[in-house]
Amino acid sequence: MLLALSCAVAWSFAFPLIKIGLRLFDVASGDTGAKTLFAGIRFFSAGIVVLLLTKIMGRDMKIKSKKDFLGVLLFGLVNTALHYFFYYIGLSNQSGSRSAVIDSMSTFILIVLACAIFKEERMTLNKAVGCLLGIFGIIMVNIGGPMGESFTFAGDGMLILSAVFSALGGILTRSVSKNTDILTATGISLTFGGMLMIVFGICMGGRLNVISLQGVLIMVALSAISVYGFSVYNQLICSNPVGDIAIFNSLIPILGVLLSCLILNEPFRLQYIAAGILSAAGVYSVNRVKK
């Protein structure tokens, strides 16, 4: 539970850091190519680090068959390239707090899909109550806030697509790990997905106009978040019921909103406290053990 919580905290920092990074690299709001290139560099470097750590730890890095290798590449395409292509575009066109909220849809999509696909996953009363509490927390964080704004495809639409591919990536995590070491699969998926995004970004004319020490440090921080978050989270998904781990992601929008308030000076609202309590109650409900 502590590891799942630590992943949620780490990923929450990504919301404000990405917006700061895009500004430091002088990426224009409409420059899709540069945004894709920025994201690709982050995940490609993170993937290389994960593979190096996998090697140092002496993990089995062999992929047994061509089918397994193609599965890992599909994992990288969905969980890294498509997920974060839409995520970066949406985030750059929307406020950090609203982005955190919409992106959290992936939590509930993943829990429902896991119950529908995996026989060992069941939609229990505790799990259903936990999901509802998490949803209420997300609603609470938006009362009188950014969700009152009109829907935009460039912002909200991209974030919804990102949430869908994130949930599908969670399902693929469990499938890929059956025949391939999950750290190896994570490293390859991040490297392959990041490479695709770099190529697409360059082909779209993307470039990072300003290279500064502050920008590089932000990129290093974002890569470190990916290394830790994906390595730990993917192992947790493979060794625990999906719902028990995924529900912790309902804390991300609340933490993301608070961090956006602190770091980006976005307005703070008292209902964020109530939202945090509801989401925490949802996490407890899903993980509560019946005696």
Buried (B, 14 or more C-beta within 10 A) or exposed (E): EEBBBBBBBBBBBBBBBBBBBBBBBBBEEEBBBBBBBBBBBBBBBBBBBBBEBBEEEEBEBEBEEEEBEEBBBBBBBBBBBBBBBBBBBBBBBBBBBBBBBBBBBBBBBBBBBBBEEBEEBEBBEBBBBBBBBBBBBBBBBBBEBBBEEEEEEBBBBBBBBBBBBBBBBBBBBBBBBEBBBBBBBBBBBBBBBBBBBBBBBBEBEBEBEEEEEEBEEBBEBBBBBBBBBBBBBBBBBBEBBBBBBBBBBBBBBBBBBBBBBEBBEBEBBEBBBBBBBBBBBBBBBBBEEEE
